[in-house]
Amino acid sequence: MSSTNRSKARDSHTSDYYKTPIDQIVKFLKEFNKHEDVFIKPYIKILDCCAGGLIEKDLMSYPEALKQIGIHNVDTIDIREDSLADIKVDYLTYDCKNKYDVIITNPPFSIAEDIIKKALDDVKDNGWVIMLLRLNFFEGKSRKDFWLDNMAKYSFVHSKRMSFTDNGGTDSVAYMHCVFQKSYNPEFCKLKVI
Ligand SMILES: C[S@@+](CC[C@H](N)C(=O)[O-])C[C@H]1O[C@@H](n2cnc3c(N)ncnc32)[C@H](O)[C@@H]1O
């Protein structure tokens, strides 16, 4: 595709590319493993639908973190052509064909709700959708109906401020790994500070 024809969303600066610190993902995965046996099942099918990475620069954070807990087969999608993902498409319009056990990522903030809803469609019954979200994703009038229909099972709130940049800078935003289970819509969410 020529650079004049392709969507600007395929460029790093316009597609909301930030890399999640791998050590913080591993911290979450190890804590999550204490509560659910999701990642210890054999033949688990996992997708990172906004996988990131940057050719010759950054690894893809979630697949790398999963490797550290012994999981090596993760399908990867990203809209950017300079991402390291196997499949370069807009996930929101992509037909996954087969259902996944787990979809995990740090989605772009601007389309996070749409990504979560699609991921819930793309996982098997009782499958898991795990997203890194700002803690204030819980607030907002317009989001109330979303939470009524899709309350997360867990929120693992990161006590350490995350840095998504090479210079180690942080902003004043708290983040959580929010864990949704398909077909399970509890009235309350379990919250743990990690
Ligand atoms: C916040 S970054 C996170 C990257 C990586 N998951 C990480 O945690 O380091 C969001 C990623 O989503 C990608 N992205 C943006 N819109 C997308 C879409 N519609 N479909 C698939 N990927 C998308 C961006 O190119 C970017 O790499």
The ligand as an SDF file (V2000), in Angstrom:
LIG
                    3D

 27 29  0  0  0  0  0  0  0  0999 V2000
   -0.9860    1.6700   23.7710 C   0  0  0  0  0  0  0  0  0  0  0  0
   -0.1560    0.8220   22.4400 S   0  0  0  0  0  0  0  0  0  0  0  0
    0.2270   -0.7150   23.2380 C   0  0  0  0  0  0  0  0  0  0  0  0
    1.2140   -1.5460   22.5210 C   0  0  0  0  0  0  0  0  0  0  0  0
    1.5620   -2.8700   23.2290 C   0  0  0  0  0  0  0  0  0  0  0  0
    0.3650   -3.6930   23.4100 N   0  0  0  0  0  0  0  0  0  0  0  0
    2.1760   -2.6170   24.5720 C   0  0  0  0  0  0  0  0  0  0  0  0
    1.4640   -2.8340   25.5530 O   0  0  0  0  0  0  0  0  0  0  0  0
    3.3370   -2.2080   24.6380 O   0  0  0  0  0  0  0  0  0  0  0  0
   -1.5600    0.4330   21.3950 C   0  0  0  0  0  0  0  0  0  0  0  0
   -1.2230   -0.3130   20.1310 C   0  0  0  0  0  0  0  0  0  0  0  0
   -2.4290   -0.5350   19.4160 O   0  0  0  0  0  0  0  0  0  0  0  0
   -2.1990   -0.3800   18.0430 C   0  0  0  0  0  0  0  0  0  0  0  0
   -3.5110   -0.0790   17.4120 N   0  0  0  0  0  0  0  0  0  0  0  0
   -4.1480    1.1220   17.3470 C   0  0  0  0  0  0  0  0  0  0  0  0
   -5.3510    0.9710   16.7650 N   0  0  0  0  0  0  0  0  0  0  0  0
   -5.4610   -0.3570   16.4420 C   0  0  0  0  0  0  0  0  0  0  0  0
   -6.4640   -1.1370   15.7990 C   0  0  0  0  0  0  0  0  0  0  0  0
   -7.6230   -0.5850   15.3780 N   0  0  0  0  0  0  0  0  0  0  0  0
   -6.2410   -2.4690   15.6040 N   0  0  0  0  0  0  0  0  0  0  0  0
   -5.0720   -3.0330   16.0220 C   0  0  0  0  0  0  0  0  0  0  0  0
   -4.0820   -2.3320   16.6270 N   0  0  0  0  0  0  0  0  0  0  0  0
   -4.2780   -1.0260   16.8500 C   0  0  0  0  0  0  0  0  0  0  0  0
   -1.1610    0.7110   17.9490 C   0  0  0  0  0  0  0  0  0  0  0  0
   -0.4680    0.6730   16.7230 O   0  0  0  0  0  0  0  0  0  0  0  0
   -0.2810    0.4040   19.1560 C   0  0  0  0  0  0  0  0  0  0  0  0
    0.7890   -0.4320   18.8170 O   0  0  0  0  0  0  0  0  0  0  0  0
  1  2  1  0
  2  3  1  0
  2 10  1  0
  3  4  1  0
  4  5  1  0
  5  6  1  0
  5  7  1  0
  7  8  2  0
  7  9  1  0
 10 11  1  0
 11 12  1  0
 11 26  1  0
 12 13  1  0
 13 14  1  0
 13 24  1  0
 14 15  1  0
 14 23  1  0
 15 16  2  0
 16 17  1  0
 17 18  1  0
 17 23  2  0
 18 19  1  0
 18 20  2  0
 20 21  1  0
 21 22  2  0
 22 23  1  0
 24 25  1  0
 24 26  1  0
 26 27  1  0
M  CHG  2   2   1   9  -1
M  END
$$$$
